[in-house]
């Protein structure tokens, strides 16, 4: 029994490593999508779209591996600690969030042909917003890799900055339209891009929530202006 359990623990460790690799792939994909957008490169945008197949393949393989691990554990009668079981479930959930971030990166890349004329003239606020989202994803990935709940809490707070950037961007776009300096179509596209950035930040906070619960037992929920802990699991530090 001990041998079977040890084998399952090793498989879980490999899945954690696979999850870290997936996070890096998604981050590289997102960076490439924004680079394509700012440069107006159709070729770079197509490369991003091709990368989506790699992400999807890894996503499916990881989920199947998690399911198979739990099936094998049941058949072997292995005694998995609650912490071990939560780890597997967290891998499944975080993997799903990463795949959705990749989908948003695809949406950004698909807008490159529509915004080629504006490639060198994006508002500074949007450029900062895009860089912020990449940074948030990087921190979310690092928090998973290092099992760092403190960094995960930084990710939670970062979401408010993205929302503030979106509000500022839209206010500026309204003013530019009123002054005849921006077309309605450009403002509409900026709104779409800002919404994708906000969506990706939201997925990152979901990742952070999962990591915080896994490592500390705290359940965090979003209020209008902050994140708060609303409870924690009642068990001993060793996971019993």
Protein Blocks (a to p, Z undefined) as FASTA:
>chain_A
ZZmmmmmmmmmmmmmmmmmmmmmmmmmmmmmmmmmmmnopaklmmmmmmmmmmmmmmmmm
mmmmmmmmmmmmmmnopacdfklmmmmmmmmmmmmmmmmmmmmmmmmmmmmmmmmmmmmm
ccfklmmmmmmmmmmmmmmmmmmmnopaklmmmmmmmmmmmmmmmmmmmmmmmmmmmnop
acfklmmmmmmmmmmmmmmmmmmmmmmmmmmmmmnopacdddfkbccdfbdcdddfkoZZ
